[in-house]
């Protein structure tokens, strides 16, 4: 399914197994959210691909490290699979600096070391910069969980600088989410293929 004009995405080939879902606009029309869901009705409520524009600029303290990372060659920022190598104090500082850019994913176990009610709600598995269609973007994956660390939703997403030539940084997200690991594993390859098809407006 070819989709055009999704934020800064000029065109993207979404999997045929997905159909168009809900579109939400902000009160002033500045922020928006476009959703795509599986055509298979039994999966439609538990899986989604979402394009989301926040509508307001990121704080300068968040924007600077985000844009700095995107100017560097693609690299892994953090991986929970690297036998602890991703958990250096320098790495933790970078992830804390990106907390605002990462939105709900920013409240993760690296940036938030509290426990109990004030603890993190997202387990970050990997954070890296990757090249998509010639543009560097920030990629994150992991899962949201409850206070007892029981997974509630599995997540993979891209964080984009929607207006790279603007003094202010506007973050756009393109994300995939599934409520269970089997559903994530079932649909994630299609999401990866869709990402590879992206053509940008600028």
N, C-alpha and C positions, 0 to 999 in steps of 0.2 A: 504494500500500500504506500504509494508515494504521497508525502505530505509536504506542503510548501508553507513558507512564511511562519516558522515557529520561533519567534524571538529573533535571535541573531542567526538561526539556522535557515538557510535559503531553501534547501530541500533535504529530506531524509526519507529513506526507504524503510518503513516500519514493516515488521513481519505480517504476512497475510493472516496469521492467527489472531491479530489484534484488530480492533475496530475503534472508531472515534468514541470518546466518552464525554464527560462533563467539561464545560468551559466556564470558568469563574473570572469575573472582572472585579477589581477593587472599587470601593465607593467613588473614587475620583477617576477611575479608569487607568490608574498608573501602574498598579500591580495586577498580574493575571496568572491564571493556572489552567493548563490544558492537559486533559487526562485521556489516556488510551488504555483499553482493557481487553483481555482475551475474549474472543467471540464464543468460546466454550463457556456456557452459562454457569457451569459448576465451579469454574475458576475465576469468573469475572469479578467477584467481590473480594477476592483475596490476592489479586495480582494487578499491578498497574505500572504503566510508563507515564511519567509526568514531566511536563515542561513548566517551569515556574520562574516568574520574574518578580523580584521583591518590590520593585517600584520606588524604593528610596536608596540613596547611596550608602555604601558601607562607611563606617567611621574611618577616619584617616589612619588610626593605629592598626586597623584590620587590613585596610587596602594596601598599605605599603609592603608588608611582608608577602601578601598574596601576589601582587604584581611583580615583586622581586623574584619570587619562585618561578613565575611564568616566563620570565626573561632568561632563565637558566636552561641548559639542556635537560631534557626529560630525565627524571631520576626518582628513585624510591625515597620518600621522606621518612616513612615509618612502616615497619612490618612486624606483626606479632609472631610471625613464623621464622624470624631471623635469630632464634636462640638468644633472645635478649639484646641483640646488637642494635635493634631499633629503639631501645629504651635509654639512650644516653640523655644526660641533662640538657644538652644542646637541642636534641630532637624534641624533647618535652617542651622546651621554650618556644620552638617554632610552632608546635601544635597549639600551644596556649595563645600565641599571637594570631593564629588563624581561627580561633574559636568563633568569632563573629561571622566570618566568611562561611564557615561550615554549618552555621545555623544549628538545627537540633543535633546534628552529628558532632558539634563542638563540645557538647557535654559528654565527653568520653573519659575512659579510665586513665588516659595519659594526662589530659588537661585538668581533670577533677579527681583528686586523690581522696576525697571525703568518702565516708561510708554511711550506710543507713539512708535516712530520708533525703539528706543533702548530697548523696552520692551520684555518680554518673548514671545516665539512662541509655547510653550507647556504648557498645564495645567495638572499638576501632580495630579492624584486622589489618588494613593496609591503606596507606595514604601515599600518593605519588603524583608526579606530573607526567603527563603523556602527550604525545602529538596526535591530534585528530585532524585529518584533512589539512595539514600544514599549520595548524594553530595549537599552541600549548594550552592545556587545560589541567585543572586539578581533579584528580580522581580519588574517591574514597569508597571503601566497602567495609561492611561489618553488620552488626545487628542491634536493634533496639531490644531492651530487656526490662523486666520489672525489678523491684527492689531485691528480689531473691535471685536475680541474674538469670531468670528463665526467659529465653528468647521470645519476643513478641512479633517481630517483623525483621526480615532480612533485606539489606539495602546495598545498592551499588549506584553511584551517581557521579556526575560531572559538575564541577563548579566553574562557571565561565565568566570572563570579564566582558560584559555586554557592550561596553563603550570604551575600548582601550585607549582611544585618543582623547577622552574627556579627562579633565583634572579630577573629577569625582569618579569613584569606582562603583558601578552598578553590577551586582552579581545576579547571574541567571543560573538556574539549575536544570539539569536534565537527568532524571533519576528513574531507577527501576526498584520496585519493592514487592516483596512477596511475604505472605504471612507464615509460611512454613518452608523448611529447607528443601523438601521434595519439589515444591512448586517453584522455588528459586532455581533449583538445578534444572527443572524442566524448561523454563522460559529464558533463563539468562543467556544461553547461546544466541538466541534471536535478538536480544538486546545488544549484545556485542556486535552482531552483524549489522544492526541498524546504525550503531555508532560509526562503524567503518564506512558507511555510505554518506555521512554528513557532508554537505557543501555549505560553506559559510557565506553570509552576505558581505562581510568585509574581511 
